[in-house]
Amino acid sequence: MNKKLKLDELGRIDTEEYRDAEKQEIEIVLDQVRSGHNVGSVFRTCDAFRIRKIHLCGFTPTPPNREIQKTALGATDSVEWEQWDSTMDCVRHLRSRQMKIWAIEQTAESTPIHKLAESSKNVAIILGNEVKGVDQEVVDFSDKCIEIPQFGTKHSLNVSVCTGIVLWDLCLRNGLME
C-alpha cells in the first residue's frame, strides 16, 4: 500500500540546518512582482530547491508581509533575501560577481528551456511582473532569455508556477536530484 507520510516522517531539515546546508548556485531576481502571494510562493519554492538567495526589486513586496507569509509558510526565515530599489542595480551587482544573467521571457531569440545546453550554475534567474514581464532594459542586459514552451491559448504562466518549472529543470541539470 502507498501510505502517505506524516510531516515527522519526511526527514526535512530545520531552519538552522537549512542556513548551513549547501545551496544551489542559483539566485532569483523578482522584477516588479506585484502580488505578495506570488512572492511567498517563490520563497517556498526556493526553500524546496535550496536556492542561494532571492532579490526583491522595485515595488515587489518584502517580508514581513501578510500575503507573503500566507504562502511562504515560514520560508522567509530560511531563504536569504535582499531588497533593491532598482532591478538594473541588482543585475549589475550580480554581473560584477561574474554571475550569468538569464531572463525568463518570451523574445524573438529566447531559448526553449528543454534546449538549454549550458550549465545552470552561478546563474541569476530574472522573473518579471505578472502583466508586463521582465523589463526590456533588463532583457537587453541579460546574457540569455529562456522560455517555457506553451501550447494553449494563454500567453504566459503565473510567475510562481514559472519559478517552480524553471528551478526544477535547472536543479535537475545541476545534479540536485541525484
N, C-alpha and C positions, 0 to 999 in steps of 0.2 A: 504494500500500500504506500502511496506517495503522501506521507504525512507532512502537513505544514509545520515549519519550525517556529518556535516561540522566540521572542526577542532575545532572551538569555541563551538561546541555543545557536544564535547566528555567529558568535565569536567575533563580534565587532570590537575595534579598539575604542578607547575613550578619548576625550578631547585632548588630554595631555599627551597620550601616546600618538595621536594624530599630529600634533605640533612637532613632535620629534621624528616622525616617520619620514622616510624618503618620499619625495614628491615627484610627480611628472614634471618634465622641463617644458611646461606649457603655462602661459598666463592668459587670462581672459580680460578683454577690454570691452566694456559696455559703453557704447557711444550714444548718449542721449536716450537711454531706455526710459520710458515714461512710467511703466507700471511697477509698483513695489512688489506685486505678486510675481511678476516675471523675474525681477531681481532676486527675490527669495528662492524661486525655483532654480535659478542659475547657481546660487550659493549651495543649495542642496546637491545639485548635480556635480559641482566642483568638489564638494566633500567626497562624494561617492567615488570619484576618479583620482583623488589626491592631487588636485591641481595646485600649483605653487602659489598663485595669487590672483585676485580679481581687482581690476582697476575700474572704478566707477566714475564716469566722466560727464561733465556738463550738469544737466538737471536730473541725471539718474539719481533716484533716491538712495540714501545711505542708512545703515543701521545707526542707532535704533529706530525702527520704523515698524508700526503695527502690521502693515501689509507684508513687509519683508519677513518679519518674524513668523507670520501665519504660515507661509510656505517654506521657509528655510528650516523650520523645526530645530533650531539651535546651531545650524551650520555657520552662522555668522560668528560663533565662538571658536570654531575650528579653522576655518579658511581665512588666511591672511587677506586683507583688502586695503586699498588706498583710494582716496577721493582726489579727483583732478578737476579743476575748473575747465580745462580745455583738453579735448581728445588729442589734438595735434601735439600739445606739450607732452602728453603721456606717451604717444607713439615715438616722438623724437627721443624721449628719455630711454625708451625700450630699445630703439635702434642704437643709441650710444652704448648700450650694454651688449651690442652685437647680436641682438635677437632678430629673428626673421619676423616680418610683419605680414600677416595673412588676413585679409578681409574676407568675411563670408558674405558674398554679394554676387548677384547676377549681373555680369558685364559681358561686353562683346568678346572678351578674351578669357573669361573665367574657366577654371579647370574643374570638371566634374570631380567630386570628392573620390569616387571609385577609380579615377585615372591618375590620382596624385602619386607621383613616383619618388619623391624625395622624403628624407627623414623629417619627422614631425617633432624633433627635439629642439629645444631652445627657440621656441616659437611663441609669438603673441597672436592670439586669435581675436579679431575685432568683430563684434556683433553690433548691429545697428538698431535704430529706433523702429518701433513697431509699425509705423506708417512709411517713413522716408528711407529706412535702411541706413547703411553706413554713409556718412557724409562724403561727397565727391572728393573733397580735399584729402580726406583720409584714404579713400580708394586710390587716388593718384599717388600717394606716398607709399602705399603698400607694395611689398615685393611680389605678391601673388594674390589673386582673387579666386576663391573656391566657392563652388555652388553645389547644393544638393539637388540632383535632378528630380523633377516633379512631373506627374503625369495627369493631374486632374485639372479642374477649371480655375483654381486659385493660383495666385502668383507667388505666394510665399508661405512659409511655415511660421508659427509662433516662435518668438526669439528663444524662449526657454526650451521648446521642443528641438529647435535647430541646434542649440548648445549641446543637448544630450546626444543627438546623432553625430555631430562633429567630434565631440570628445570620445564617444565610444570608438569611432573609427580611428582617430589619432592614437588613442591609448592602446588599442589593439595592435597598431603598427609599431608602437614603442615597446611592446612585449609585456604590458601590464597583466594581460590575461594568462600568461604562461605559468 
